[in-house]
Amino acid sequence: MGRFTLDIYNAHFGLTERPFSLVPDPDFLFWSPAHQRAYGMLEFGLVTRAPITLITGEVGAGKTTLLHHLLQSVSEEVRIGLIANAHGDRGELLRWVLMALDQPAAPDKGYVDLFAQFQHFLISEYAAGRRVILIFDEAQNLSRESLEELRMFTNINSNKDELLQLVLVGQPELRDIVHRPDLTQFAQRVTASFHLPAMDAPTVRGYIDHRLRKAGAQTEIFTPQACALVAEAARGVPRLVNQLCDLALVYAFTKNAARVTRTTIEQVLDDGVFFAAGARPPATDEASPMFQRTDSSRGSPA
Protein backbone atom coordinates (compact mmCIF):
# COMPACT_ATOMS: atom_id res chain seq x y z
CA MET A 1 0.00 0.00 0.00
CA GLY A 2 1.20 3.49 -0.80
CA ARG A 3 2.17 5.92 1.93
CA PHE A 4 -0.54 8.45 2.82
CA THR A 5 0.79 11.96 3.44
CA LEU A 6 -0.79 15.36 4.02
CA ASP A 7 0.46 16.55 0.63
CA ILE A 8 -1.03 13.50 -1.07
CA TYR A 9 -1.49 15.12 -4.49
CA ASN A 10 1.00 18.03 -4.50
CA ALA A 11 3.82 16.27 -6.34
CA HIS A 12 1.40 14.72 -8.81
CA PHE A 13 0.13 18.14 -9.93
CA GLY A 14 3.45 19.97 -9.53
CA LEU A 15 2.26 21.99 -6.54
CA THR A 16 4.42 23.31 -3.73
CA GLU A 17 1.62 23.44 -1.17
CA ARG A 18 -2.02 22.61 -0.69
CA PRO A 19 -4.02 25.19 -2.67
CA PHE A 20 -7.45 24.76 -1.14
CA SER A 21 -6.99 24.67 2.60
CA LEU A 22 -10.06 25.59 4.65
CA VAL A 23 -7.94 27.64 7.07
CA PRO A 24 -8.08 31.41 6.33
CA ASP A 25 -4.78 32.41 4.74
CA PRO A 26 -4.13 36.05 3.74
CA ASP A 27 -1.35 34.90 1.38
CA PHE A 28 -4.01 33.20 -0.78
CA LEU A 29 -6.44 36.11 -0.67
CA PHE A 30 -8.16 36.52 -4.04
CA TRP A 31 -9.10 40.10 -4.72
CA SER A 32 -12.44 39.69 -6.45
CA PRO A 33 -14.27 42.98 -7.13
CA ALA A 34 -16.52 42.33 -4.13
CA HIS A 35 -13.59 41.58 -1.83
CA GLN A 36 -11.85 44.74 -3.02
CA ARG A 37 -14.94 46.78 -2.19
CA ALA A 38 -15.34 45.08 1.20
CA TYR A 39 -11.73 45.76 2.11
CA GLY A 40 -12.03 49.29 0.77
CA MET A 41 -14.96 49.86 3.11
CA LEU A 42 -12.94 48.47 6.00
CA GLU A 43 -10.13 50.90 5.22
CA PHE A 44 -12.61 53.74 4.73
CA GLY A 45 -14.08 53.07 8.16
CA LEU A 46 -10.68 53.08 9.80
CA VAL A 47 -9.32 56.13 7.97
CA THR A 48 -12.43 58.22 8.60
CA ARG A 49 -12.52 56.95 12.19
CA ALA A 50 -16.05 55.67 11.90
CA PRO A 51 -17.45 54.74 15.32
CA ILE A 52 -18.77 51.43 13.99
CA THR A 53 -17.95 49.60 10.73
CA LEU A 54 -20.14 46.66 9.70
CA ILE A 55 -19.04 43.89 7.31
CA THR A 56 -21.36 40.96 6.62
CA GLY A 57 -21.39 37.94 4.34
CA GLU A 58 -22.41 34.30 4.14
CA VAL A 59 -20.50 31.62 6.05
CA GLY A 60 -17.21 31.02 4.24
CA ALA A 61 -17.44 34.17 2.10
CA GLY A 62 -13.92 35.27 3.06
CA LYS A 63 -14.65 37.76 5.83
CA THR A 64 -12.13 36.33 8.29
CA THR A 65 -9.44 36.20 5.60
CA LEU A 66 -9.99 39.92 4.98
CA LEU A 67 -9.62 40.54 8.72
CA HIS A 68 -6.32 38.66 8.83
CA HIS A 69 -5.06 40.73 5.90
CA LEU A 70 -6.09 43.87 7.75
CA LEU A 71 -4.23 42.76 10.86
CA GLN A 72 -1.08 42.32 8.77
CA SER A 73 -1.44 45.77 7.21
CA VAL A 74 -2.15 48.14 10.09
CA SER A 75 0.47 50.62 11.25
CA GLU A 76 2.01 50.83 14.70
CA GLU A 77 -0.22 53.81 15.42
CA VAL A 78 -3.17 51.45 15.77
CA ARG A 79 -3.82 49.01 18.61
CA ILE A 80 -6.17 46.20 17.57
CA GLY A 81 -8.04 43.72 19.69
CA LEU A 82 -9.70 40.77 17.92
CA ILE A 83 -12.61 39.10 19.69
CA ALA A 84 -14.21 35.99 18.17
CA ASN A 85 -17.45 34.47 19.43
CA ALA A 86 -17.76 36.71 22.49
CA HIS A 87 -20.64 35.75 24.73
CA GLY A 88 -22.02 36.39 28.18
CA ASP A 89 -23.32 39.46 29.98
CA ARG A 90 -21.81 42.94 29.76
CA GLY A 91 -19.22 42.20 32.45
CA GLU A 92 -18.00 39.13 30.56
CA LEU A 93 -17.94 41.11 27.31
CA LEU A 94 -15.68 43.68 28.95
CA ARG A 95 -13.35 40.91 30.08
CA TRP A 96 -13.20 39.55 26.52
CA VAL A 97 -12.27 43.05 25.33
CA LEU A 98 -9.54 43.57 27.92
CA MET A 99 -8.00 40.16 27.24
CA ALA A 100 -8.00 40.88 23.48
CA LEU A 101 -6.02 44.04 24.24
CA ASP A 102 -3.57 42.10 26.45
CA GLN A 103 -4.87 43.81 29.56
CA PRO A 104 -5.42 42.02 32.88
CA ALA A 105 -9.02 41.23 33.81
CA ALA A 106 -8.87 39.90 37.35
CA PRO A 107 -11.86 37.67 38.19
CA ASP A 108 -12.40 39.48 41.50
CA LYS A 109 -12.87 42.86 39.83
CA GLY A 110 -16.40 44.16 39.35
CA TYR A 111 -17.82 45.85 36.28
CA VAL A 112 -17.17 49.40 37.49
CA ASP A 113 -13.48 48.68 38.14
CA LEU A 114 -13.07 46.90 34.81
CA PHE A 115 -14.71 49.75 32.92
CA ALA A 116 -12.49 52.31 34.68
CA GLN A 117 -9.47 50.20 33.72
CA PHE A 118 -10.66 50.03 30.10
CA GLN A 119 -11.25 53.78 29.94
CA HIS A 120 -7.83 54.49 31.45
CA PHE A 121 -6.25 52.20 28.85
CA LEU A 122 -7.95 54.05 25.98
CA ILE A 123 -6.82 57.42 27.32
CA SER A 124 -3.26 56.16 27.79
CA GLU A 125 -3.14 54.82 24.23
CA TYR A 126 -4.50 58.11 22.90
CA ALA A 127 -1.86 60.04 24.85
CA ALA A 128 0.79 57.81 23.26
CA GLY A 129 -0.51 58.70 19.78
CA ARG A 130 -2.34 55.43 19.22
CA ARG A 131 -6.02 54.68 18.69
CA VAL A 132 -7.73 51.46 19.61
CA ILE A 133 -9.81 49.31 17.26
CA LEU A 134 -11.91 46.41 18.50
CA ILE A 135 -12.85 43.81 15.89
CA PHE A 136 -15.67 41.40 16.67
CA ASP A 137 -15.76 38.34 14.42
CA GLU A 138 -18.96 36.24 14.32
CA ALA A 139 -20.71 39.33 15.70
CA GLN A 140 -24.15 37.93 14.85
CA ASN A 141 -23.81 35.94 18.08
CA LEU A 142 -23.70 39.08 20.24
CA SER A 143 -26.80 39.67 22.31
CA ARG A 144 -28.82 42.88 22.23
CA GLU A 145 -27.36 43.71 25.65
CA SER A 146 -23.83 43.26 24.31
CA LEU A 147 -24.49 45.43 21.27
CA GLU A 148 -25.90 48.15 23.48
CA GLU A 149 -22.81 47.86 25.68
CA LEU A 150 -20.61 48.33 22.61
CA ARG A 151 -22.55 51.46 21.74
CA MET A 152 -21.84 52.74 25.23
CA PHE A 153 -18.14 52.08 24.65
CA THR A 154 -18.19 54.58 21.78
CA ASN A 155 -19.44 57.25 24.19
CA ILE A 156 -15.94 57.33 25.63
CA ASN A 157 -15.03 59.33 22.52
CA SER A 158 -15.39 63.07 23.03
CA ASN A 159 -15.45 66.01 20.66
CA LYS A 160 -13.04 65.35 17.78
CA ASP A 161 -10.99 62.82 19.69
CA GLU A 162 -11.73 59.21 18.69
CA LEU A 163 -10.25 56.88 21.28
CA LEU A 164 -12.09 53.77 20.12
CA GLN A 165 -13.47 52.30 16.91
CA LEU A 166 -15.52 49.14 16.50
CA VAL A 167 -15.55 46.74 13.54
CA LEU A 168 -18.31 44.12 13.55
CA VAL A 169 -18.01 41.21 11.13
CA GLY A 170 -20.68 38.56 10.85
CA GLN A 171 -23.24 36.61 8.90
CA PRO A 172 -26.14 38.31 7.04
CA GLU A 173 -28.47 38.15 10.04
CA LEU A 174 -26.21 40.66 11.77
CA ARG A 175 -27.63 43.37 9.50
CA ASP A 176 -31.16 42.36 10.44
CA ILE A 177 -30.26 42.49 14.12
CA VAL A 178 -28.74 45.96 13.85
CA HIS A 179 -31.83 47.25 12.01
CA ARG A 180 -34.16 46.25 14.82
CA PRO A 181 -36.16 49.21 16.21
CA ASP A 182 -34.71 48.75 19.69
CA LEU A 183 -31.17 49.15 18.31
CA THR A 184 -31.78 52.41 16.46
CA GLN A 185 -29.14 54.26 18.43
CA PHE A 186 -26.59 51.56 17.64
CA ALA A 187 -27.46 51.63 13.92
CA GLN A 188 -26.95 55.40 13.88
CA ARG A 189 -23.31 54.85 14.89
CA VAL A 190 -22.69 52.59 11.87
CA THR A 191 -21.12 54.91 9.32
CA ALA A 192 -19.40 52.33 7.09
CA SER A 193 -20.88 48.99 6.01
CA PHE A 194 -20.66 46.41 3.24
CA HIS A 195 -22.24 43.03 2.48
CA LEU A 196 -19.92 40.51 0.83
CA PRO A 197 -21.95 38.48 -1.74
CA ALA A 198 -21.21 35.05 -3.15
CA MET A 199 -18.95 34.83 -6.21
CA ASP A 200 -20.40 34.43 -9.69
CA ALA A 201 -19.15 31.72 -12.07
CA PRO A 202 -16.40 33.78 -13.81
CA THR A 203 -15.11 34.92 -10.43
CA VAL A 204 -15.02 31.34 -9.15
CA ARG A 205 -12.91 30.33 -12.14
CA GLY A 206 -10.52 33.20 -11.47
CA TYR A 207 -10.45 32.24 -7.78
CA ILE A 208 -9.55 28.62 -8.55
CA ASP A 209 -6.83 29.60 -11.02
CA HIS A 210 -5.42 32.15 -8.57
CA ARG A 211 -5.09 29.68 -5.70
CA LEU A 212 -3.52 27.05 -7.94
CA ARG A 213 -0.95 29.53 -9.25
CA LYS A 214 -0.14 30.61 -5.70
CA ALA A 215 0.45 26.94 -4.88
CA GLY A 216 2.90 26.57 -7.78
CA ALA A 217 0.74 25.28 -10.64
CA GLN A 218 2.38 25.78 -14.04
CA THR A 219 -0.44 24.42 -16.20
CA GLU A 220 -4.23 24.50 -16.20
CA ILE A 221 -5.45 21.85 -13.75
CA PHE A 222 -9.21 22.55 -13.60
CA THR A 223 -10.97 22.70 -16.94
CA PRO A 224 -13.43 25.58 -17.55
CA GLN A 225 -16.31 23.09 -17.42
CA ALA A 226 -15.10 21.79 -14.05
CA CYS A 227 -14.89 25.33 -12.70
CA ALA A 228 -18.44 26.04 -13.87
CA LEU A 229 -19.82 23.03 -12.01
CA VAL A 230 -17.81 23.92 -8.89
CA ALA A 231 -19.35 27.40 -8.97
CA GLU A 232 -22.84 25.92 -9.23
CA ALA A 233 -22.41 23.23 -6.57
CA ALA A 234 -20.59 25.50 -4.09
CA ARG A 235 -22.98 28.39 -4.76
CA GLY A 236 -20.04 30.77 -5.13
CA VAL A 237 -19.01 30.50 -1.46
CA PRO A 238 -15.18 30.45 -1.20
CA ARG A 239 -15.02 27.96 1.67
CA LEU A 240 -17.25 25.50 -0.19
CA VAL A 241 -15.26 26.04 -3.38
CA ASN A 242 -12.12 25.12 -1.44
CA GLN A 243 -13.73 22.01 -0.01
CA LEU A 244 -15.00 20.77 -3.37
CA CYS A 245 -11.77 21.56 -5.23
CA ASP A 246 -9.67 19.81 -2.59
CA LEU A 247 -11.77 16.66 -2.95
CA ALA A 248 -11.62 16.90 -6.75
CA LEU A 249 -7.83 16.97 -6.67
CA VAL A 250 -7.81 13.83 -4.54
CA TYR A 251 -10.18 12.11 -7.00
CA ALA A 252 -8.08 13.13 -10.02
CA PHE A 253 -4.92 11.95 -8.27
CA THR A 254 -6.41 8.51 -7.52
CA LYS A 255 -7.24 8.19 -11.23
CA ASN A 256 -3.74 9.34 -12.20
CA ALA A 257 -5.38 12.16 -14.20
CA ALA A 258 -3.44 15.32 -15.02
CA ARG A 259 -6.53 17.52 -14.97
CA VAL A 260 -9.76 17.91 -13.05
CA THR A 261 -12.67 17.70 -15.47
CA ARG A 262 -16.41 18.18 -15.10
CA THR A 263 -16.70 14.40 -14.82
CA THR A 264 -14.36 14.50 -11.82
CA ILE A 265 -16.58 17.05 -10.07
CA GLU A 266 -19.70 15.04 -10.91
CA GLN A 267 -18.11 11.95 -9.35
CA VAL A 268 -17.34 13.83 -6.13
CA LEU A 269 -20.93 15.07 -5.96
CA ASP A 270 -22.45 11.69 -6.84
CA ASP A 271 -20.42 9.97 -4.11
CA GLY A 272 -21.79 12.35 -1.50
CA VAL A 273 -18.41 13.20 0.03
CA PHE A 274 -19.00 16.94 -0.48
CA PHE A 275 -20.87 17.86 2.69
CA ALA A 276 -22.67 21.09 1.89
CA ALA A 277 -26.29 22.11 2.25
CA GLY A 278 -28.03 21.49 -1.05
CA ALA A 279 -25.35 19.19 -2.46
CA ARG A 280 -26.68 16.19 -4.36
CA PRO A 281 -26.95 12.93 -2.36
CA PRO A 282 -24.85 9.88 -3.25
CA ALA A 283 -25.91 8.23 -6.48
CA THR A 284 -25.35 4.66 -5.21
CA ASP A 285 -24.45 2.77 -2.06
CA GLU A 286 -21.41 1.17 -3.68
CA ALA A 287 -17.90 1.93 -2.50
CA SER A 288 -16.52 5.07 -4.03
CA PRO A 289 -14.37 4.47 -7.11
CA MET A 290 -11.99 7.18 -5.90
CA PHE A 291 -9.93 4.43 -4.28
CA GLN A 292 -9.68 2.38 -7.46
CA ARG A 293 -6.34 3.70 -8.70
CA THR A 294 -5.57 3.10 -12.36
CA ASP A 295 -1.88 3.44 -11.55
CA SER A 296 -1.26 0.37 -9.37
CA SER A 297 2.40 1.28 -8.86
CA ARG A 298 1.43 3.95 -6.39
CA GLY A 299 -0.99 1.80 -4.44
CA SER A 300 -4.04 2.89 -2.54
CA PRO A 301 -4.03 6.39 -1.02
CA ALA A 302 -5.20 5.03 2.29
C-alpha positions in Angstrom: 0.0 0.0 0.0 1.2 3.5 -0.8 2.2 5.9 1.9 -0.5 8.4 2.8 0.8 12.0 3.4 -0.8 15.4 4.0 0.5 16.6 0.6 -1.0 13.5 -1.1 -1.5 15.1 -4.5 1.0 18.0 -4.5 3.8 16.3 -6.3 1.4 14.7 -8.8 0.1 18.1 -9.9 3.4 20.0 -9.5 2.3 22.0 -6.5 4.4 23.3 -3.7 1.6 23.4 -1.2 -2.0 22.6 -0.7 -4.0 25.2 -2.7 -7.5 24.8 -1.1 -7.0 24.7 2.6 -10.1 25.6 4.7 -7.9 27.6 7.1 -8.1 31.4 6.3 -4.8 32.4 4.7 -4.1 36.0 3.7 -1.4 34.9 1.4 -4.0 33.2 -0.8 -6.4 36.1 -0.7 -8.2 36.5 -4.0 -9.1 40.1 -4.7 -12.4 39.7 -6.4 -14.3 43.0 -7.1 -16.5 42.3 -4.1 -13.6 41.6 -1.8 -11.9 44.7 -3.0 -14.9 46.8 -2.2 -15.3 45.1 1.2 -11.7 45.8 2.1 -12.0 49.3 0.8 -15.0 49.9 3.1 -12.9 48.5 6.0 -10.1 50.9 5.2 -12.6 53.7 4.7 -14.1 53.1 8.2 -10.7 53.1 9.8 -9.3 56.1 8.0 -12.4 58.2 8.6 -12.5 57.0 12.2 -16.0 55.7 11.9 -17.4 54.7 15.3 -18.8 51.4 14.0 -18.0 49.6 10.7 -20.1 46.7 9.7 -19.0 43.9 7.3 -21.4 41.0 6.6 -21.4 37.9 4.3 -22.4 34.3 4.1 -20.5 31.6 6.0 -17.2 31.0 4.2 -17.4 34.2 2.1 -13.9 35.3 3.1 -14.7 37.8 5.8 -12.1 36.3 8.3 -9.4 36.2 5.6 -10.0 39.9 5.0 -9.6 40.5 8.7 -6.3 38.7 8.8 -5.1 40.7 5.9 -6.1 43.9 7.7 -4.2 42.8 10.9 -1.1 42.3 8.8 -1.4 45.8 7.2 -2.1 48.1 10.1 0.5 50.6 11.3 2.0 50.8 14.7 -0.2 53.8 15.4 -3.2 51.4 15.8 -3.8 49.0 18.6 -6.2 46.2 17.6 -8.0 43.7 19.7 -9.7 40.8 17.9 -12.6 39.1 19.7 -14.2 36.0 18.2 -17.4 34.5 19.4 -17.8 36.7 22.5 -20.6 35.7 24.7 -22.0 36.4 28.2 -23.3 39.5 30.0 -21.8 42.9 29.8 -19.2 42.2 32.5 -18.0 39.1 30.6 -17.9 41.1 27.3 -15.7 43.7 29.0 -13.4 40.9 30.1 -13.2 39.6 26.5 -12.3 43.0 25.3 -9.5 43.6 27.9 -8.0 40.2 27.2 -8.0 40.9 23.5 -6.0 44.0 24.2 -3.6 42.1 26.5 -4.9 43.8 29.6 -5.4 42.0 32.9 -9.0 41.2 33.8 -8.9 39.9 37.4 -11.9 37.7 38.2 -12.4 39.5 41.5 -12.9 42.9 39.8 -16.4 44.2 39.3 -17.8 45.8 36.3 -17.2 49.4 37.5 -13.5 48.7 38.1 -13.1 46.9 34.8 -14.7 49.7 32.9 -12.5 52.3 34.7 -9.5 50.2 33.7 -10.7 50.0 30.1 -11.2 53.8 29.9 -7.8 54.5 31.4 -6.2 52.2 28.9 -7.9 54.1 26.0 -6.8 57.4 27.3 -3.3 56.2 27.8 -3.1 54.8 24.2 -4.5 58.1 22.9 -1.9 60.0 24.9 0.8 57.8 23.3 -0.5 58.7 19.8 -2.3 55.4 19.2 -6.0 54.7 18.7 -7.7 51.5 19.6 -9.8 49.3 17.3 -11.9 46.4 18.5 -12.8 43.8 15.9 -15.7 41.4 16.7 -15.8 38.3 14.4 -19.0 36.2 14.3 -20.7 39.3 15.7 -24.2 37.9 14.8 -23.8 35.9 18.1 -23.7 39.1 20.2 -26.8 39.7 22.3 -28.8 42.9 22.2 -27.4 43.7 25.7 -23.8 43.3 24.3 -24.5 45.4 21.3 -25.9 48.1 23.5 -22.8 47.9 25.7 -20.6 48.3 22.6 -22.5 51.5 21.7 -21.8 52.7 25.2 -18.1 52.1 24.6 -18.2 54.6 21.8 -19.4 57.3 24.2 -15.9 57.3 25.6 -15.0 59.3 22.5 -15.4 63.1 23.0 -15.5 66.0 20.7 -13.0 65.3 17.8 -11.0 62.8 19.7 -11.7 59.2 18.7 -10.3 56.9 21.3 -12.1 53.8 20.1 -13.5 52.3 16.9 -15.5 49.1 16.5 -15.5 46.7 13.5 -18.3 44.1 13.5 -18.0 41.2 11.1 -20.7 38.6 10.9 -23.2 36.6 8.9 -26.1 38.3 7.0 -28.5 38.1 10.0 -26.2 40.7 11.8 -27.6 43.4 9.5 -31.2 42.4 10.4 -30.3 42.5 14.1 -28.7 46.0 13.8 -31.8 47.3 12.0 -34.2 46.2 14.8 -36.2 49.2 16.2 -34.7 48.8 19.7 -31.2 49.1 18.3 -31.8 52.4 16.5 -29.1 54.3 18.4 -26.6 51.6 17.6 -27.5 51.6 13.9 -27.0 55.4 13.9 -23.3 54.9 14.9 -22.7 52.6 11.9 -21.1 54.9 9.3 -19.4 52.3 7.1 -20.9 49.0 6.0 -20.7 46.4 3.2 -22.2 43.0 2.5 -19.9 40.5 0.8 -21.9 38.5 -1.7 -21.2 35.1 -3.1 -18.9 34.8 -6.2 -20.4 34.4 -9.7 -19.2 31.7 -12.1 -16.4 33.8 -13.8 -15.1 34.9 -10.4 -15.0 31.3 -9.1 -12.9 30.3 -12.1 -10.5 33.2 -11.5 -10.5 32.2 -7.8 -9.6 28.6 -8.5 -6.8 29.6 -11.0 -5.4 32.1 -8.6 -5.1 29.7 -5.7 -3.5 27.1 -7.9 -0.9 29.5 -9.2 -0.1 30.6 -5.7 0.4 26.9 -4.9 2.9 26.6 -7.8 0.7 25.3 -10.6 2.4 25.8 -14.0 -0.4 24.4 -16.2 -4.2 24.5 -16.2 -5.5 21.8 -13.7 -9.2 22.6 -13.6 -11.0 22.7 -16.9 -13.4 25.6 -17.5 -16.3 23.1 -17.4 -15.1 21.8 -14.1 -14.9 25.3 -12.7 -18.4 26.0 -13.9 -19.8 23.0 -12.0 -17.8 23.9 -8.9 -19.4 27.4 -9.0 -22.8 25.9 -9.2 -22.4 23.2 -6.6 -20.6 25.5 -4.1 -23.0 28.4 -4.8 -20.0 30.8 -5.1 -19.0 30.5 -1.5 -15.2 30.5 -1.2 -15.0 28.0 1.7 -17.3 25.5 -0.2 -15.3 26.0 -3.4 -12.1 25.1 -1.4 -13.7 22.0 0.0 -15.0 20.8 -3.4 -11.8 21.6 -5.2 -9.7 19.8 -2.6 -11.8 16.7 -3.0 -11.6 16.9 -6.7 -7.8 17.0 -6.7 -7.8 13.8 -4.5 -10.2 12.1 -7.0 -8.1 13.1 -10.0 -4.9 11.9 -8.3 -6.4 8.5 -7.5 -7.2 8.2 -11.2 -3.7 9.3 -12.2 -5.4 12.2 -14.2 -3.4 15.3 -15.0 -6.5 17.5 -15.0 -9.8 17.9 -13.0 -12.7 17.7 -15.5 -16.4 18.2 -15.1 -16.7 14.4 -14.8 -14.4 14.5 -11.8 -16.6 17.1 -10.1 -19.7 15.0 -10.9 -18.1 11.9 -9.3 -17.3 13.8 -6.1 -20.9 15.1 -6.0 -22.4 11.7 -6.8 -20.4 10.0 -4.1 -21.8 12.3 -1.5 -18.4 13.2 0.0 -19.0 16.9 -0.5 -20.9 17.9 2.7 -22.7 21.1 1.9 -26.3 22.1 2.2 -28.0 21.5 -1.1 -25.3 19.2 -2.5 -26.7 16.2 -4.4 -26.9 12.9 -2.4 -24.8 9.9 -3.2 -25.9 8.2 -6.5 -25.3 4.7 -5.2 -24.4 2.8 -2.1 -21.4 1.2 -3.7 -17.9 1.9 -2.5 -16.5 5.1 -4.0 -14.4 4.5 -7.1 -12.0 7.2 -5.9 -9.9 4.4 -4.3 -9.7 2.4 -7.5 -6.3 3.7 -8.7 -5.6 3.1 -12.4 -1.9 3.4 -11.6 -1.3 0.4 -9.4 2.4 1.3 -8.9 1.4 4.0 -6.4 -1.0 1.8 -4.4 -4.0 2.9 -2.5 -4.0 6.4 -1.0 -5.2 5.0 2.3 
